[in-house]
Amino acid sequence: MRLARVGSGSELAAALLVALGFPCIMLAAIIPNLWFFAAATAVTYLADRYLHHCGSYLINRLAAVRAGLSIRFLVRQLLLILLLSRMGYGEETLFYVTVACLLAFYGLQAPQSAMVTLIRLRRKLPVVTRNIDLASVRIADAPPQRLMSRPAEKMLHLDVFSMVGVLVAIETGKEAIAYVGLGLTLVLAVCYLAALLPYVRPSRLVPPETKVLNAVGDWLAEYRPTVMLYFSGSKDSAYQVNMWLETMAQLGGRPMILLRERNILPQLATTSVPVLCVPGGVHLMNLDLSSVRVALYAANVGKNIHLLRVPTMKHVFIGHGDSDKIASVNPYSKVYDEVWTAGRAGRDRYALADVGVRDEDIVEVGRPQLAAIQPWSGTGKNPIPTVLYAPTWEGWDDNPGNTSLLLAGENIVRRLLKAEQPVRLLYKPHPFTGTRSAKAKAVHLRITAMIEQAAAQRATDPRWAEQSAALQGEQAEARAELARIEARLAELAGGGRTARDEAELSRDSLADPAREAETAKLKDEWNAASWRAQGWWEHRVITGAQMRLYDCFNESDAMVSDISSVVSDFIASGKPYAVTDSAELGEDEFRRHNTAVRAAVILSNSAVELDALLAAVTDPAADTLADARSELKQYLLGPDEPTSIVQFDTAVTELAAKSDARNAGVATSLGEPVGG
């Protein structure tokens, strides 16, 4: 499976059926054997369809070895003609009609492919927007999804009618059945072309690139953004920009979000802040961003250079978390005018790293996102403690200190599941887990299986039967509420339509504060209902973005994690936590190197120290690190007053004033009118 790069045994089996099916079809045609041919053909159709459905790597690579989608269907059709010839129809009318119809069908595929390609290209905007009025561009409705989704597969599969018709005709001797099947294939193919035809008219395509860019330029000139969040990254990194959306919405001035990749937009959370996605570097450089005074960067990536070149704005690195990882003191940070950290710890971290970031360029602004984290009351929420295991991902290298998952993950999970005093385990891995390391993915899958098995066993354990029976009514109500909320969220997100392309979404996705407020309220209700839908004793694997990390913080009584921003954020709760010394530095050295673990229970890879964490949760007298956590919270995250959002907004305002002063000075030295 690893060699074939497939994700499951069923996928590998389907790939083998495709590989073996075509030789079987050829053999059946040569023998000839009608039923063998029909069975092998059906197997290849079904296996091929399954591989496309699961997006198999093998399917994507077949084209590279001259066995792409169209070739596979063409070979099947040629083998059908061979079967006809071998069964004595070579001089019959049926043979010639079949050849003619299949050739005609093959010919119809070219205009179908051309129209689909034209529609996609001409409906692709040079920029994509949210909450920006593009009414002047006059973008028409998108074609229905049923026409544009996987069009090549849909067109090619129309040959099934011909295939079935001809095979039945051979078996029964009734050639009319073959003609009906062949006719259906051609008629449906022509209907497909006719359905696409209206959407290639100029009025149904988007205006030329120049007109769209001019409309965006007009909007910028009218809105005149003052502070911008700039982000570039893969679709899996969307959480890095999502964590700043609420902060941007609360800032003074006129905020804007600038993205560089189209695949980020579908992952972007709801916001009323204007969003402009500009994939092309040349287009970005030609935008008039002269009103922007402060640009905020959530990640250190190469495309940042496209905006860093603009001298009229001040550039700030805000990152996407505060941790002791080496990424938190990246030397690249020297390129920014300022680096904003949560608390004093970030400043000291740069001083110790000595990577060229000057102390006077560091500003402590707190962590506005942490306002949603509820402080610990000192007692557990439920009769048994809930422990969150939130390991970070494996990183870009094989440093054993990157994540606890590889060396300690299974030990941590096993000890929590088999603790003498029962606990509930929540497992929420990093979104990148397993993206680089096959070993990390395998461990993640084993941990998931362990937790699911333990959850299934607990569901049938008599110890929890009484609680389960007592909560059945409440859980049923919670599940019904989840269904209602999800339906309403889908309605708010899609407006009743889901078959839309990015051009139509850019046209229709305008700021709606009422919709945004309702969406935020519904998401909070969804999270609350999701917890109620399960028992407070039930283990749970939590993946995806819908169940938010901070909701897991609020639900849990303690956490186990690694050196990452997750630890720094969890410290805001004041709850006990443990961090794994996966690199086996030793407790003293580990604490010396990592500020965030000063108030943590330090775990070895065997995780035998978990008893100390569980004792701190259940017995306040055993919680010897409570005072240390309080001190560390202020050191890492800054003071509680003024609030983080006030600190952040003040920093934006002060830096904008510096930007104005710089621009005025340059204008004066050049003899230009100030503000011109």
Stockholm file with secondary structure:
# STOCKHOLM 1.0

chainA/1-676         MRLARVGSGSELAAALLVALGFPCIMLAAIIPNLWFFAAATAVTYLADRYLHHCGSYLINRLAAVRAGLSIRFLVRQLLLILLLSRMGYGEETLFYVTVACLLAFYGLQAPQSAMVTLIRLRRKLPVVTRNIDLASVRIADAPPQRLMSRPAEKMLHLDVFSMVGVLVAIETGKEAIAYVGLGLTLVLAVCYLAALLPYVRPSRLVPPETKVLNAVGDWLAEYRPTVMLYFSGSKDSAYQVNMWLETMAQLGGRPMILLRERNILPQLATTSVPVLCVPGGVHLMNLDLSSVRVALYAANVGKNIHLLRVPTMKHVFIGHGDSDKIASVNPYSKVYDEVWTAGRAGRDRYALADVGVRDEDIVEVGRPQLAAIQPWSGTGKNPIPTVLYAPTWEGWDDNPGNTSLLLAGENIVRRLLKAEQPVRLLYKPHPFTGTRSAKAKAVHLRITAMIEQAAAQRATDPRWAEQSAALQGEQAEARAELARIEARLAELAGGGRTARDEAELSRDSLADPAREAETAKLKDEWNAASWRAQGWWEHRVITGAQMRLYDCFNESDAMVSDISSVVSDFIASGKPYAVTDSAELGEDEFRRHNTAVRAAVILSNSAVELDALLAAVTDPAADTLADARSELKQYLLGPDEPTSIVQFDTAVTELAAKSDARNAGVATSLGEPVGG
#=GR chainA/1-676 SS CTTTTCSSHHHHHHHHHHHHHHHHHHHHHHTTCHHHHHHHHHHHHHHHHHHHHTTCHHHHHHGGGTCCHHHHHHHHHHHHHHHHIIIIITTSHHHHHHHHHHHHHHHHHHHHHHHHHHHHHHTCCSSEEESCCCGGGCCCCCCCHHHHSSHHHHHHTTHHHHHHHHHHHHHHCCHHHHHHHHHHHHHHHHHHHHHHGGGGSGGGSCCCHHHHHHHHHHHHHHHCCCEEEEECCCGGGTHHHHTTHHHHHHSSSCEEEEESCGGGGGGCCCCSSCEEECCCHHHHHTSCCTTCCEEEESSCCGGGHHHHTCTTSEEEECCSCCCSSGGGGCGGGGGSSEEEESSHHHHHHHHHHTSSCCGGGEEECCCGGGGGSCCCCSSCSSSSCEEEEECCCCCSSCCTTSCSIIIIIHHHHHHHHTCSSCCEEEECCCTTTTSSCHHHHHHHHHHHHHHHHHHHHHHTCGGGHHHHHHTHHHHHHHHHHHHHHHHHHHHHHHTTCCCCCHHHHHHHCCCCHHHHHHHHHHHHHHHHHHHHTSCTTCCEECCSSSSCHHHHHHHCSEEEECSSHHHHHHGGGTCCEEEECTTCCCHHHHHHHCGGGTTSEEECTTCTTHHHHHHHHHCGGGCTTHHHHHHHHHHHHCCSSSCHHHHHHHHHHHHHHHHHHHHHHHHHHTTCCTTC
#=GC SS_cons         CTTTTCSSHHHHHHHHHHHHHHHHHHHHHHTTCHHHHHHHHHHHHHHHHHHHHTTCHHHHHHGGGTCCHHHHHHHHHHHHHHHHIIIIITTSHHHHHHHHHHHHHHHHHHHHHHHHHHHHHHTCCSSEEESCCCGGGCCCCCCCHHHHSSHHHHHHTTHHHHHHHHHHHHHHCCHHHHHHHHHHHHHHHHHHHHHHGGGGSGGGSCCCHHHHHHHHHHHHHHHCCCEEEEECCCGGGTHHHHTTHHHHHHSSSCEEEEESCGGGGGGCCCCSSCEEECCCHHHHHTSCCTTCCEEEESSCCGGGHHHHTCTTSEEEECCSCCCSSGGGGCGGGGGSSEEEESSHHHHHHHHHHTSSCCGGGEEECCCGGGGGSCCCCSSCSSSSCEEEEECCCCCSSCCTTSCSIIIIIHHHHHHHHTCSSCCEEEECCCTTTTSSCHHHHHHHHHHHHHHHHHHHHHHTCGGGHHHHHHTHHHHHHHHHHHHHHHHHHHHHHHTTCCCCCHHHHHHHCCCCHHHHHHHHHHHHHHHHHHHHTSCTTCCEECCSSSSCHHHHHHHCSEEEECSSHHHHHHGGGTCCEEEECTTCCCHHHHHHHCGGGTTSEEECTTCTTHHHHHHHHHCGGGCTTHHHHHHHHHHHHCCSSSCHHHHHHHHHHHHHHHHHHHHHHHHHHTTCCTTC
//
